[in-house]
Amino acid sequence: MIQKLLKTISSAAWPLLVFLLVLIGSLLYHLPASWVFKQMDIQSQLPKSMQLSEPQGTLWNGRTQLRFSQSPQSVFSAELDWQLSPWALLMMNANLSISLNNALGGASWKVNTGLLDQNQIELSDLDGQWQLAALQPFLPNAVRGFGQLKGQLTLQKLAMIWDGKQNWLTAVEGELQISGMDFMGMKIPSLKVKPEMKNQQVALNLIGGGAGWELSGNSLLGAKTFQHDLKIQADNAKSMPDWVDLMMRKKTPVLATLVQKGRW
């Protein structure tokens, strides 16, 4: 009789258990992004120069307004959209698809990191196009005031791994292309940049140029240091760019170089 009673209770509990699971699943699926932002106090974890506002949608598929400002006169703002994989969370990973868009361009990429150990953050499939003017607010204060940054930036399949312990990159690949660059009188019609890791430094291999001249070389970026080794080779003295005298050292009428080292 007792066994029959337990069996009856067990049979009656199943619908309740299923109802509770469906209810919990529904609540999680529709969890508002605004509530998550508030509970996690995400804004306090960001630099003061960066602000996220007006979160909409859910934890899994939402959007917010991103604003970056180093001064009232220099502001970058865009809409940030994300998609978070619930299946990755079951494996204790955070796997996000992110896109960032405004009137000057847009980009999309994927982010993957562990929930319990976030020392390693992987970014992959970074693609997009931006007018270089969109990057003006990110320039150092000492440089930003020298003029308007013009041109077009194209990102192609960039991927990188950030190590939180070293506070630096441990892997990077992909390609950047810049067209019609014009800044501080320096004009480069086309420039291709291919990054790679070299002795724990990011090596930016550059090749580009314009009519009658070619720019080539590399820049090495470390966690605290930088080193530039670039040259411009012209077909003749007349085709050498005018801005070379201000930016580089002329070796001959058709050859100019830039060799520079420093610390961030």
N, C-alpha and C positions, 0 to 999 in steps of 0.2 A: 504493500500500500504506500509506504514511504517512497519507494522507487518510482511508483506511478505518479505520486505528487511532484517529485523532483523533475520527472520527465515533462509533466504538464507545465511547470514553471519555466523550465528550459525552453520549451516550445513557444511559450508566450513571450519570452525575453528576446528571441531572435528578431521579431519585427521592430522592437524597441531599439535593439542594438543597431540594426540597419538604419533606422530613422536617425539615430544619433550620429552615425558615421556620415550619412548624407548631409545632415545639418552642419556638422563640423567642416566637411569638405566644401560645402557651399559658402560658408562664412569665410574660409581661407581663400577660396577662389575669387570672391568679391571684396577682399580686404582692401579698403580705400588707401590709395597712396598718401593722401593728406594725413590720415591717422598714423600711418607708419612713420612719416617724416616727423610728426609731432612727438610720438612716443620715443623714437630713437634720437631725437634732437639733432638731426643731421646737420643743420646749419652751424651749430657750435663746433662741429668737427672739421669745418672747412676754413681755409684762410680768410681773413677779414676782407680781402680784395675780391672774394668770390661769393656770390649769393645765389641761392635757389629759391624760387617763389612760385606760387600758384600751382602746386602739384595737382594733377588730375588723373583720372583712371584708377587702376588698381596696382597693387604691389607687383603683379606679374606683367602688366602691360599699361604703361602710363607715360606721362610727360610732365615737364616742368620748365620754367623759364630760368635760363642761366644768364648771369650778369657778372662780368669781370671788369674791375675798375681799379686803376692805380692812381687816378686823379679824376676830378669832375669833368675834365676836358677829354679824357681818354677812356672810352667805355666800349666793351665788347658785349653784345647781348645776342642770344639765340635760343631757339626752342630745342630742348633736350628730350628725346624719346628713348624709351628702353623697353626691352622684353626680357624677363627673367624666367629661366627654365626651372619648373618645380621638380623635374626628374633629377636634375643635377644636385638639387638640395638634398635629395635622398641619399646621394653619394657624398654628402658633406662638401659639396663644391658650389661656388657661386658662378653661374654661367650667364652672362648678359650679352644681348645684342643692343648696341647703342647707335643712335644717329643724332647729329647736331646740324641744325639748319638755320640760316637767316637770309636776308636779302643779298648778301655777298657771296653765298655759296653753301656748301654742305659736305658732310663726310659721315661715314658709317664704319663701325668696327665692332669687334667682339672682345669681351673681357672674361678671363677665367682665373679664379683664385680659390684657395681652400677656405672653408668657413672657420676652421680652428687654427689654421696657420696661414696668415696672409702675407708672409714675408716674400713670397714669390707671386708676382702678378703678370699674367700673360695677356698681351694685346695682339690681335691678329686680324687679317683681312681689312686693314685700314685703307679705305679708298675714298676719294672725293676730290672736289675742286673748290678753290677759294680765290677770290680776288685778294691780292696781297694786302690791300688796304684793311682787310679784316684783321690782320695780324698786327697792325700798328699799336694797339693798346698793350701788346705783350712785349714791345721793345723796351729796353732800359730807358729810364727817364733821361739820361744824358744823351741818348741817341734819338729818341722819339721826336724831339723838337726841331731836328734839322730839316724836316721836310716830309712830304706825303710819300708813302710807300706805294708804288704802282706796279701792276703786272698780274700774272695769273699763276697760281700754284696748283699742280695736279699731283695727287698722292696715289700710288699704285701698289697694292698688295704689301703694305708695310706690316711688319711683325716685329715684336720686341718682347723681351722678358726683363722685368724690373725686380731686382733683389733688394728687399727691405733692409736686410742686415748690412749690406754694403752701401745701400742708398745710391745705387747706380745700376746701369744696364749690364746684363750678362749675355745678351744675344740681340741682334737686330739685323733685319734684311728688308729688301724691297727697293723702291725707287721713288724719287721726287723729280718732277720736271717743272721748271720755272720759265715762263715766256714773257717777253716784254717788260723785264724788270727795269725800274727807274727809281733811284733813291740817291739823294744827295749829289745829283749830277752824274752818278754812275749808272750807265745804261748797258744792260746785257740782254740782247734779243732772245737768246735761248741758253738754258743751263740745265744739265742733267746731273743729279746727285744720287749716288748709290752708297748707302751706309753699310758698314760691316764692322765686326768686332776685331780688334787687333791689340793684343797684349793688354787686355782689360780697358782699352780705350775704344771710343767710337771713331772709326775712320770714315770720313766723308770724302769719297772720290768724286771729283768734279771735272766735267768737261762741257764746254759750251763755246760761245763766241758770237760773232756777227760777220758782216761783210768784210772780208780781207783779214780777219784776225781770229785767233783761237785761244781760249782760256783752258788751262788744265792744271792738275795738281790735287792736293788733298789737305784736309784739315783734321787734326787729331784732337778729340775732345775727351778729357778725363773728368773724373768726379770733381777735381779742383783746378785742373790746368787745361790749357789749350795751346795748339801749335798749328800755324798756317804755313804752307809751302806751296805757293801758286806761281804760275807764270803766264804771260801773254806773249804769243808769237804772232807777229804781223807779216803780211806778204810784203809790205813796203812801208816806208815812213809815213806816207799819207794815210794809210789805212789804220794806223795805230789810234785807238780811242783817245779822245781829248782828256778824259778824266784820269788817265793813267798817271800823269805827272803829280796828281794830288794823292792818289791812293797807293801807288807802287813805286818801285825804284827802277829807273831805266838803265839797263845794262848797255844797250845799243839802240839805235833808232827803231829797230824792229823787235826788240826783246825787253820785256819788263818783268820784274819778279817781286814777290811779297814773301818774306820770311819773317815770322813773328812768333814769339812765345810769350806766355803770360799765365796769370792765375785768375780764377773767377772771383 
